[in-house]
């Protein structure tokens, strides 16, 4: 990552926009998750955010200019059967993103280095293919990838940081942790039932 970052800087100059969008997903239970796959998932979904930020943030700080976008998920807020590794990784990058934002304010005093976290619900990508039919049967809204991409571009062009949920109505999921446990479990149960059938195999 670091050597590639140096090549980018030498060829194009220091980037002022970083979009962390790498992610993998496969539906399986905790006991059926191999150690090798678990390491791969956290390397791609979590550690890549650290590496790219460490590679490109110093130049943004020096210029006091930049925008770091984290493509998280509504899965950052809810753990479900069959996707424990994925949901844990999305919770991890949300915590990373929030901590980065706080460090930019309180440690680096870099008000012009912005951060945005994007939290899509279900997006029509190859990752969703195994459960897409089940989601449709349950009436879940599935958004197109261009909706996510357009939202990212809009935030960057507007020089606006913050947190975005897609669709916007799904933003209430962020309040889930503050609700009584029985309410949380009810929501998790609904999502788990959708995912679990594909995880049994």
Order of alpha helices (4+ residues) and beta strands (2+ residues): alpha-beta-alpha-alpha-beta-alpha-beta-beta-alpha-beta-alpha-beta-alpha
